[in-house]
Amino acid sequence: MNPVTNVSFDDTAVAFSSKSDAELYKMYLLFKSMNSNTFVKVGGGLLNAAIKLHLPVKFIIKPTIFNHFCGGETIQESERAIRELAKYNIGTILDYSVEGEGSDKSFDATRDEILRTVEKARGNKDIPFSVFKVTGLVSTALLEKVQAGEKMTADEQAAYARGLQRVKDICQRCYEADVRVFVDAEESWFQDTIDNMAYDMMALYNKEKAIVYNTYQLYRHDRLDALVRDYENAVAKNYILGAKPVRGAYMEKERRRAEEQGYPSPINPTKAASDKLYNDGLRFCIEHIDRISLCAGTHNEASCYLLMELMEEKGIAPGDERVFFAQLFGMSDNLSYNLANAGYNVAKYVPYGPVEAVMPYLLRRANENTAIAGQSSREFSLISKEMTRRKKEKKR
C-alpha cells in the first residue's frame, strides 16, 4: 500500500468487484492463453486468415477476446459496459476502432460515427470524453505530404481541406456539447501535422476549459520538449492546454522505419528512459495545472502512484476535474477500480465496432499484452490471487 495515498493496486477484492466467479474464471483462461507468445502469434495468424477468407469465426471471437476488450459492435451494444463501469464511478471513452478505408465516403462515415459518440456523451457524466484518430478522417499520404512540405495538387489540397473540416466538425460539436475530446497520437512521420491541427482546435475551443486534448507519446525522446513548448504557446495565445501523456503504441514500426530510411530513431533507447520522461511529463503538467488539463493514459503502477503523490503535494483534490487517469477496457482493472474507489477521476477506453473490422485492434492488444514485459503475467497473477481469495472466503 502506498503510504501517501492509502491506495493499493494489489487489492484484488476492489479490482475485480464487478466480476462474478464465472466471469473471473473466463478472464483467467483468456490471460492464461495470452501469456503464451506462440498461442498469440499462431492464433492471431489463423484468425486473420479466417476473416480474410470470410470463414464464420465471429462466433468464436465475439464471446471471448472481443467481449473482454470491446464494449460491443455498436454504441447501443456498448451500453452494458458504460452502465457497468459507471456503477464503480469509472467513466467510458467510446472509441470507434474501425480502421478507415481511405476514401472520402469512409472518412465521412467515420466522422458521423464520432459525432454519434459525442451526442451519446452530451450531458452524460458517465462518458467524460470522446476520441478520434485523424487518420480516420484524412488520408495518411496527405498528412505525410504536409509534414514533408511537399507540394500538393489542387485535388489533394481540396481533399486535405475536407479532412480539416471533418476534424473541426467534431471539435466544434464537442465544444457545443461540452464534451472533452482526445486527438490520438499516431506515427512520427505525420504526427507534426496532427499536432498542428490539435493546437488550432485548442486555440478555438479551449478558452474557458480544456475541450480538445492532444496526445503525447513519451517513448519519443522529444515529446517532453514538445509538451513544454505547447504549454508556452497556450500561455501566449491564452488557452488551456489539454494533454494526454501516454507511453506510445508504434515502437517497433518507428524503429524499423528509422533503420530502413537511415535517420535517428525517435524512440528512447531504453524503457527506463521512457518511464523517466513520462514521469517528468506528469510533474510538468501538475506544476502548471493552472494552464494544463491532464489525462494520464497509463497502465504503469509507479506512474499512477507518482501522480497521486504530486496531486497531494500540490493540494489537488482526487476529484479535481483537471486531472484524469485512463486505462484500456479489459486491462489493468487493479488500477482503474482502486483509483475510482479512492475518489480519483478514472475513464476506460471502450473500443467498439463490427467484430471483423475491430480485429486489427484486438490482435494489437493481444500482442501488446505478450510484448509488454510482465503485463499479461501481472494481470494473470492478480486474477489468480483473487480466485484464491474468493475460495478462502467461501470456506470461512
C-alpha positions, 0 to 999 in steps of 0.5 A: 500500500502506498503510504501517501495515498492509502491506495493499493493496486494489489487489492484484488477484492476492489479490482475485480468487484464487478466480476462474478466467479464465472466471469473471473474464471473466463478472464483467467483462461483468456490471460492464461492463453495470452501469456503464451507468445506462440498461442498469440502469434499462431492464433492471431495468424489463423484468425486473420486468415479466417476473416480474410477468407470470410470463414464464420469465426465471429462466433468464436471471437465475439464471446471471448477476446472481443467481449473482454476488450470491446464494449460491443459492435455498436454504441447501443451494444456498448451500453452494458459496459458504460452502465457497468463501469459507471456503477464503480464511478469509472467513466467510458471513452467510446472509441470507434476502432474501425480502421478507415478505408481511405476514401472520402465516403469512409472518412465521412462515415467515420466522422458521423460515427464520432459525432454519434459518440459525442451526442451519446456523451452530451450531458452524460457524466458517465462518458467524460470524453470522446476520441478520434484518430485523424487518420480516420478522417484524412488520408495518411499520404496527405498528412505525410505530404504536409509534414514533408512540405511537399507540394500538393495538387489542387485535388489533394489540397481540396481533399486535405481541406475536407479532412480539416473540416471533418476534424473541426466538425467534431471539435466544434460539436464537442465544444457545443456539447461540452464534451472533452475530446482526445486527438490520438497520437499516431506515427512520427512521420505525420504526427507534426501535422496532427499536432498542428491541427490539435493546437488550432482546435485548442486555440478555438475551443479551449478558452474557458476549459480544456475541450480538445486534448492532444496526445503525447507519446513519451517513448519519443525522446522529444515529446517532453520538449514538445509538451513544454513548448505547447504549454508556452504557446497556450500561455501566449495565445491564452488557452488551456492546454489539454494533454494526454501523456501516454507511453506510445503504441508504434515502437517497433514500426518507428524503429524499423522505419528509422533503420530502413530510411537511415535517420535517428530513431525517435524512440528512447533507447531504453524503457527506463528512459521512457518511464523517466520522461513520462514521469517528468511529463506528469510533474510538468503538467501538475506544476502548471495545472493552472494552464494544463488539463491532464489525462494520464493514459497509463497502465504503469503502477509507479506512474499512477502512484507518482501522480497521486503523490504530486496531486497531494503535494500540490493540494489537488483534490482526487476529484479535481476535474483537471486531472484524469487517469485512463486505462484500456477496457479489459486491462489493468482493472487493479488500477482503474477500480482502486483509483475510482474507489479512492475518489480519483477521476478514472475513464476506460477506453471502450473500443467498439465496432463490427467484430471483423473490422475491430480485429486489427485492434484486438490482435494489437492488444493481444500482442501488446499484452505478450510484448509488454514485459510482465503485463499479461503475467501481472494481470494473470497473477492478480486474477489468480490471487483473487480466485484464491481469495474468493475460495478462502472466503467461501470456506470461512 
